[in-house]
Structure formats: C-alpha cells, structure tokens
C-alpha cells in the first residue's frame, strides 16, 4: 500500500489520546493510538511523546532499552506514513502548486480516515479511499445527505442548475459500500458488479460476430469488426462529452437534474463507488437500441453483424476498463490512462472525456493537461 509523505505540522496535530502518532528516526510515522492502553508503563508515558520523535527514548538505558520486538510491533500495522524533510516539503510544494493540501484527517467511528475532499483540484492516490464526513459535508454544502436515499432529495430540492452542476463535480467518498439511491425495492437495480457486463454481453457479442464471419469473407468480416471497434471510440467520446456532460445545457428543473444524476451525475458525485462504475444492462439496452436500429437499417444484415460486433465489444472493453481505472493497479501505459481519467474527476471535469484512449481528446482539443485545473466556485 502506498503511504503518504506527511509534514511535521500534520504529525504534531495527532497528540491526544484519541489520535496519537509518533515518529522513529525522524522518518517513519506510526499511529500508536490502539497501543496506549496496552503499554506496560501506561499510556501517559507515550502521550508525553505524542506527535514527537521517540528514537532516543526507545534506546534510553535510564528509562528502558526496548527489545527488538518493540520495534517489530511498530511495523506490524502501525506504520501510516513517512515524515517529510524540510527539503522534501519545499520540493513537493514547488512542484505541485495546483494541489490542495489536507491539513488533517480524523478517524471516524468505523476506524476510517475522514476528510473533506470537495475542494481538491487533484488528489493523491493514497487518499482515494478516505471517507467523506457525511454530516459535516451536508452542513457545509447543503447539497445531499449521504445518510438518506439520494433520488428523492434531488427530486424535491430547490437548486439552481449552476449549484447542482458545481456540487456533483465535487467528489465525495461514501466509505461504507454504496450510498442509497432509492432506499426501496428498486435499489438492487442501481447496483452492478463489473463482472456482470462481460458475463452477460460477451456471449451475445460472440454470437453476432459469428453470424458475420461465417457468412462473409473472413478478411472483410474482420475489417468491418475493426472498423466498428474504431467507431466505438468516437461514440464513447461523444456520449461522454455531449450526453453525460450535458452540464451547462441541462434544463433547469428537478426532473432533468434527476435524469442527469442517474445517468452520470451520481458517478461524479461518488466516483469510487464500485457498484456504480459500469452500466446496468437495462440502461445499456436503452442507449444501445438506437445505434442497433441505425446500423441494421443502413447495411446488409451480415455486414451489419460484423461491424456492430466490433462496436459492441468496444463497449464491453470500455466498461471493464472504466472499472479498472478506478480500482485496479495497472501496467505503465494503462496507469497513465488511469491518472488521466482520475484527473477528469478530481481536477477538471470539462476536459478529458476519453476513457479507453486520449485520441479523440487530442483531435477535438479537449485534452486534459496537468496544469488544467478547473477553478471551483467559493
């Protein structure tokens, strides 16, 4: 697991019984809160050094020379990060002036770290799973209460379009699985594990492709399949940019807000929700049907089968790739794509619409560069 580089000021804030951190060799940072009551000499001795370095006291013969097992205990689940030197702090701040600095994260009742992530232009990887404080978020932004079903809140709200668009693009992390959309029997329909997409659609895709390749010249069929796959990348870009991010052109009423929220808004609002990262099969059928009718109306049946199967496979790869970009450790090239997509979420939602590639972003001048931070409203 990647561990954060922490400033001394951040470590020194953890100097209480409820959150006690110490450093060793002025480098490694340990959270010893859970060990306070188990310390043979009592919690008070550790609390004297809360937020400070304990290298000397651990080796102090007059106090007590600690055995090797004491050092091993610190490494066993207590290491939370590394203390930045003054030079490293200066270097990081100079290189990443566009990054917001989290001054402190707290620990909630579930033992998860909690922080306000809504102000981020860019977010470090190790904080992608920090939980949003639900009650504090609602008090501060007056948007959605994450502890209640979301859809009825959107339907009944009295927001302007600008407020709604601004808020859904300030990411939150629910931290307890999936937030409720409906809170009733419809809830399971909104949750889709990533593996459902290849399991349901790959057999259909192979059947459609089989129809094309067995009734056409194989070279022609594969060429049409490759063309369909390429066309999908353009469809992916256009759907993401012009439909999912209707944003400024969204009608200013609650029905429009609700449809937008269901289609894509909830994903930007809760980008790390594992169960809402791929398209439910029912929604895919609705969006896919017009393309299906168009292709099979224009081209002969078997030609249409070959081309459509390429585009269909493109969609399947897109959904699996999208899930992986949010939740998997990936090879170098895909890691670059992962960073690009996460920057679309956390840095600038008005750029970077390509998910499986950056090609069309470059063609249509919507490429997201590292310095392209969208300035959120106060």
C-alpha positions as CSV (number, residue, x, y, z in Angstrom):
1,X,0.0,0.0,0.0
2,X,1.3,3.5,-0.9
3,X,1.8,5.6,2.2
4,X,1.7,9.4,2.3
5,X,4.6,11.8,2.9
6,X,3.5,13.8,5.9
7,X,4.6,17.2,7.1
8,X,5.8,17.6,10.6
9,X,3.0,20.0,11.3
10,X,0.5,17.3,10.3
11,X,2.1,14.8,12.6
12,X,2.2,17.2,15.6
13,X,-1.6,17.6,15.4
14,X,-2.0,13.9,16.4
15,X,-1.0,14.4,20.0
16,X,-4.0,13.2,22.0
17,X,-5.4,10.0,23.5
18,X,-7.9,9.8,20.7
19,X,-5.3,10.1,18.0
20,X,-1.6,9.6,19.0
21,X,1.1,9.5,16.4
22,X,4.9,9.3,16.9
23,X,7.9,9.2,14.6
24,X,11.0,6.9,14.6
25,X,14.4,8.1,13.2
26,X,12.5,11.3,12.2
27,X,11.3,9.4,9.2
28,X,8.7,6.7,9.8
29,X,5.3,7.8,11.3
30,X,3.3,5.4,13.4
31,X,-0.3,5.6,14.8
32,X,0.0,4.1,18.3
33,X,-3.5,5.1,19.5
34,X,-4.6,1.5,19.8
35,X,-1.5,0.6,21.8
36,X,-1.9,3.2,24.5
37,X,-3.8,1.0,27.0
38,X,-1.6,-1.9,26.3
39,X,1.7,-0.2,27.0
40,X,3.3,-1.8,30.1
41,X,4.4,1.5,31.5
42,X,1.0,3.1,31.0
43,X,-0.5,5.4,28.3
44,X,0.9,8.5,30.0
45,X,4.5,7.8,29.0
46,X,3.6,7.5,25.4
47,X,1.4,10.6,25.5
48,X,4.4,12.7,26.6
49,X,5.9,12.0,23.2
50,X,2.6,12.2,21.2
51,X,3.3,14.0,17.9
52,X,7.1,13.8,18.5
53,X,10.1,11.5,17.7
54,X,10.7,8.5,20.0
55,X,14.0,7.3,18.7
56,X,16.0,8.4,21.8
57,X,13.5,7.4,24.4
58,X,13.3,3.9,22.9
59,X,17.0,3.5,23.2
60,X,17.4,5.3,26.6
61,X,19.1,2.9,29.1
62,X,18.0,5.0,32.1
63,X,14.3,4.8,31.1
64,X,14.2,1.3,29.5
65,X,16.0,-0.1,26.5
66,X,13.3,-1.7,24.3
67,X,13.8,-5.0,22.7
68,X,13.7,-5.8,19.0
69,X,10.1,-7.0,19.5
70,X,9.0,-3.4,20.4
71,X,10.3,-2.2,17.0
72,X,8.6,-5.1,15.3
73,X,5.3,-4.2,16.9
74,X,5.5,-0.7,15.4
75,X,5.9,-2.1,11.9
76,X,3.0,-4.5,12.4
77,X,0.1,-2.4,11.3
78,X,1.0,0.9,12.9
79,X,3.0,2.5,10.1
80,X,0.9,5.2,8.5
81,X,3.4,7.3,6.5
82,X,6.7,9.0,6.3
83,X,7.9,12.3,7.7
84,X,8.9,14.7,5.0
85,X,12.2,16.6,5.5
86,X,12.2,20.3,5.1
87,X,13.7,20.0,1.7
88,X,11.0,17.5,0.6
89,X,8.3,19.7,1.8
90,X,9.6,22.6,-0.2
91,X,10.2,20.5,-3.3
92,X,6.7,19.0,-3.2
93,X,5.0,22.3,-2.7
94,X,7.0,23.9,-5.5
95,X,6.2,21.1,-7.9
96,X,2.6,20.8,-7.1
97,X,1.3,24.3,-6.6
98,X,-2.0,23.4,-8.1
99,X,-2.6,20.7,-5.4
100,X,-4.7,21.4,-2.3
101,X,-3.0,20.3,1.0
102,X,-5.1,18.3,3.5
103,X,-4.1,19.8,6.8
104,X,-5.5,17.0,8.9
105,X,-7.6,13.8,8.6
106,X,-9.6,12.5,11.5
107,X,-10.7,8.9,12.4
108,X,-14.4,8.2,12.4
109,X,-16.3,5.6,14.4
110,X,-15.8,2.9,11.8
111,X,-12.0,3.4,12.0
112,X,-11.7,5.0,8.6
113,X,-9.9,8.2,7.9
114,X,-12.2,11.1,7.1
115,X,-11.5,14.3,5.2
116,X,-13.2,17.0,3.2
117,X,-12.2,16.1,-0.4
118,X,-14.6,18.5,-2.2
119,X,-12.1,21.3,-2.7
120,X,-9.5,19.2,-4.5
121,X,-8.1,20.1,-7.8
122,X,-6.0,17.0,-7.7
123,X,-6.0,14.2,-5.2
124,X,-3.1,11.8,-4.2
125,X,-3.7,8.1,-4.8
126,X,-3.5,7.1,-1.2
127,X,-6.4,9.4,-0.3
128,X,-8.8,8.0,-2.9
129,X,-10.4,5.8,-0.3
130,X,-10.7,8.4,2.5
131,X,-14.2,8.7,3.6
132,X,-16.2,11.9,3.5
133,X,-17.7,13.0,6.8
134,X,-21.4,12.7,5.9
135,X,-22.9,15.1,8.4
136,X,-20.2,17.8,8.0
137,X,-20.4,17.6,4.3
138,X,-24.2,18.3,4.4
139,X,-23.8,21.1,6.9
140,X,-21.2,22.8,4.8
141,X,-22.6,22.4,1.3
142,X,-26.4,22.0,1.8
143,X,-26.5,19.6,-1.1
144,X,-27.2,15.9,-0.4
145,X,-27.4,14.0,2.8
146,X,-25.4,10.8,2.2
147,X,-27.1,9.0,5.0
148,X,-30.5,9.2,3.2
149,X,-31.8,8.0,-0.2
150,X,-30.5,10.4,-2.8
151,X,-33.0,10.4,-5.6
152,X,-35.9,11.8,-3.6
153,X,-33.6,14.5,-2.4
154,X,-32.7,15.5,-5.9
155,X,-36.4,15.4,-7.0
156,X,-37.5,17.6,-4.1
157,X,-34.6,20.1,-4.0
158,X,-34.8,23.7,-4.8
159,X,-31.4,24.2,-6.6
160,X,-30.2,26.3,-9.5
161,X,-28.5,24.4,-12.3
162,X,-25.2,26.1,-11.6
163,X,-25.4,24.9,-7.9
164,X,-26.3,21.3,-8.9
165,X,-23.5,21.1,-11.6
166,X,-20.9,22.6,-9.2
167,X,-21.8,20.2,-6.4
168,X,-21.9,16.9,-8.3
169,X,-18.4,17.6,-9.5
170,X,-17.0,17.9,-6.0
171,X,-16.3,14.2,-5.3
172,X,-17.3,12.5,-2.1
173,X,-16.4,9.1,-0.8
174,X,-19.2,7.2,0.9
175,X,-16.9,4.8,2.6
176,X,-19.5,2.1,3.5
177,X,-20.2,0.4,0.3
178,X,-22.8,2.1,-1.9
179,X,-24.9,5.1,-0.8
180,X,-28.7,4.5,-1.2
181,X,-30.2,5.9,-4.4
182,X,-33.8,4.7,-3.9
183,X,-33.9,3.2,-0.4
184,X,-36.5,0.6,-1.5
185,X,-37.0,-2.4,-3.8
186,X,-35.5,-0.5,-6.7
187,X,-32.1,-0.3,-5.0
188,X,-30.7,-3.6,-6.4
189,X,-31.4,-2.4,-10.0
190,X,-28.9,0.5,-9.5
191,X,-26.1,-1.7,-8.3
192,X,-24.0,-3.6,-11.0
193,X,-20.8,-5.5,-10.2
194,X,-18.2,-5.0,-13.0
195,X,-18.2,-8.7,-14.0
196,X,-21.9,-8.6,-15.0
197,X,-21.0,-6.7,-18.2
198,X,-18.7,-9.3,-19.7
199,X,-20.7,-12.2,-18.3
200,X,-24.0,-11.0,-19.9
201,X,-22.8,-9.4,-23.1
202,X,-19.7,-11.4,-24.3
203,X,-21.8,-14.4,-25.4
204,X,-24.2,-12.1,-27.2
205,X,-21.3,-10.3,-28.9
206,X,-19.6,-13.6,-30.0
207,X,-22.9,-14.8,-31.5
208,X,-23.3,-11.6,-33.5
209,X,-19.7,-11.7,-34.7
210,X,-20.1,-15.4,-35.6
211,X,-23.1,-14.5,-37.8
212,X,-21.0,-12.0,-39.7
213,X,-17.7,-14.0,-40.1
214,X,-19.5,-17.2,-41.2
215,X,-21.4,-15.5,-44.0
216,X,-18.8,-13.1,-45.3
217,X,-15.2,-13.3,-46.5
218,X,-13.2,-13.6,-43.2
219,X,-10.9,-10.7,-44.2
220,X,-13.9,-8.5,-44.9
221,X,-15.6,-9.5,-41.7
222,X,-12.5,-8.8,-39.5
223,X,-12.0,-5.4,-41.3
224,X,-15.6,-4.5,-40.6
225,X,-15.2,-5.6,-37.0
226,X,-12.1,-3.5,-36.6
227,X,-13.9,-0.5,-38.1
228,X,-16.8,-1.0,-35.7
229,X,-14.3,-1.1,-32.8
230,X,-12.8,2.2,-34.0
231,X,-16.1,3.9,-34.5
232,X,-17.0,2.9,-30.9
233,X,-14.1,5.0,-29.6
234,X,-15.7,8.1,-31.2
235,X,-19.2,7.1,-29.9
236,X,-17.7,6.7,-26.4
237,X,-16.2,10.2,-26.6
238,X,-19.3,11.8,-27.9
239,X,-21.6,10.2,-25.4
240,X,-19.4,11.1,-22.5
241,X,-18.9,14.7,-23.7
242,X,-22.3,15.6,-25.1
243,X,-24.8,13.5,-23.2
244,X,-23.2,12.5,-19.9
245,X,-21.7,16.0,-19.5
246,X,-24.7,18.0,-20.8
247,X,-24.0,20.2,-17.7
248,X,-24.3,23.8,-18.9
249,X,-27.1,22.9,-21.3
250,X,-29.1,20.9,-18.8
251,X,-32.7,22.1,-18.4
252,X,-33.1,23.9,-15.1
253,X,-35.7,21.7,-13.4
254,X,-35.6,18.8,-11.0
255,X,-36.7,16.1,-13.5
256,X,-33.7,17.0,-15.7
257,X,-31.4,17.0,-12.6
258,X,-32.7,13.6,-11.6
259,X,-32.2,12.0,-15.0
260,X,-28.7,13.5,-15.3
261,X,-27.9,12.3,-11.7
262,X,-29.0,8.8,-12.6
263,X,-27.2,8.7,-15.9
264,X,-23.8,10.2,-14.9
265,X,-24.1,12.7,-12.0
266,X,-24.0,10.1,-9.3
267,X,-20.7,8.7,-10.7
268,X,-19.0,12.1,-10.5
269,X,-20.6,12.7,-7.1
270,X,-19.4,9.3,-5.7
271,X,-16.6,8.3,-8.2
272,X,-15.2,5.4,-6.1
273,X,-18.5,3.5,-5.7
274,X,-17.5,0.1,-7.0
275,X,-21.1,-0.9,-7.8
276,X,-21.9,2.1,-10.0
277,X,-18.9,2.1,-12.3
278,X,-20.4,0.0,-15.1
279,X,-23.7,0.4,-16.9
280,X,-26.6,-1.7,-15.7
281,X,-27.8,-4.0,-18.6
282,X,-31.2,-2.4,-18.8
283,X,-29.7,1.1,-19.2
284,X,-27.3,-0.2,-21.9
285,X,-30.2,-1.7,-23.9
286,X,-32.0,1.7,-23.9
287,X,-28.8,3.6,-25.0
288,X,-27.7,0.9,-27.5
289,X,-31.1,0.3,-29.2
290,X,-30.9,3.4,-31.5
291,X,-27.4,2.5,-32.7
292,X,-28.5,-1.1,-33.3
293,X,-31.5,0.0,-35.4
294,X,-29.4,2.5,-37.4
295,X,-26.6,0.1,-38.2
296,X,-29.0,-2.8,-39.3
297,X,-31.2,-0.4,-41.3
298,X,-28.3,1.0,-43.3
299,X,-26.2,-2.1,-44.0
300,X,-27.0,-5.6,-45.2
301,X,-27.6,-8.0,-42.3
302,X,-24.3,-9.9,-42.2
303,X,-22.2,-6.7,-42.9
304,X,-24.1,-5.1,-40.0
305,X,-23.4,-8.1,-37.8
306,X,-19.6,-7.9,-38.4
307,X,-19.4,-4.1,-37.8
308,X,-21.8,-4.0,-34.9
309,X,-20.0,-6.7,-33.1
310,X,-16.8,-4.7,-33.2
311,X,-18.5,-1.7,-31.7
312,X,-20.3,-3.9,-29.2
313,X,-17.0,-5.4,-28.0
314,X,-15.7,-1.8,-27.7
315,X,-18.4,-1.0,-25.2
316,X,-17.7,-4.1,-23.2
317,X,-14.0,-3.3,-23.0
318,X,-14.9,0.3,-22.1
319,X,-16.9,-0.7,-19.1
320,X,-14.3,-3.2,-17.8
321,X,-11.6,-0.6,-18.4
322,X,-13.5,2.1,-16.6
323,X,-13.9,-0.1,-13.5
324,X,-10.2,-0.9,-13.6
325,X,-9.1,2.7,-13.9
326,X,-10.8,3.4,-10.6
327,X,-9.9,0.3,-8.7
328,X,-7.0,-1.7,-10.1
329,X,-3.2,-1.4,-10.1
330,X,-2.4,-1.4,-13.8
331,X,0.7,-1.6,-16.2
332,X,2.5,1.6,-17.0
333,X,0.6,2.7,-20.1
334,X,-2.8,2.0,-18.5
335,X,-1.6,3.6,-15.4
336,X,-1.1,6.8,-17.4
337,X,-4.7,6.4,-18.6
338,X,-5.8,5.9,-15.0
339,X,-4.2,9.1,-13.9
340,X,-5.8,10.9,-16.9
341,X,-9.3,9.7,-16.1
342,X,-9.0,10.4,-12.3
343,X,-7.8,13.9,-13.2
344,X,-11.1,14.3,-15.2
345,X,-12.9,13.5,-11.9
346,X,-10.7,15.4,-9.4
347,X,-9.1,18.1,-11.5
348,X,-11.2,19.3,-14.4
349,X,-14.5,17.6,-15.5
350,X,-14.7,19.9,-18.5
351,X,-11.8,18.2,-20.2
352,X,-10.5,14.6,-20.6
353,X,-13.6,12.8,-22.0
354,X,-11.8,9.8,-23.4
355,X,-11.8,6.8,-21.1
356,X,-10.2,4.0,-23.1
357,X,-8.0,6.4,-25.1
358,X,-7.0,10.0,-25.3
359,X,-7.1,10.1,-29.1
360,X,-10.3,12.0,-29.6
361,X,-9.5,14.5,-26.9
362,X,-6.4,15.4,-28.9
363,X,-8.4,15.6,-32.1
364,X,-11.2,17.8,-30.6
365,X,-8.9,19.9,-28.4
366,X,-10.3,18.7,-25.1
367,X,-7.1,17.0,-23.9
368,X,-6.5,17.4,-20.2
369,X,-3.0,18.7,-19.3
370,X,-1.6,18.5,-15.8
371,X,-1.9,22.3,-15.4
372,X,-5.6,22.4,-16.5
373,X,-7.2,22.7,-13.1
374,X,-10.9,23.9,-13.1
375,X,-11.4,26.6,-10.5
376,X,-14.4,25.7,-8.4
377,X,-16.7,28.4,-7.0
378,X,-16.4,29.5,-3.4
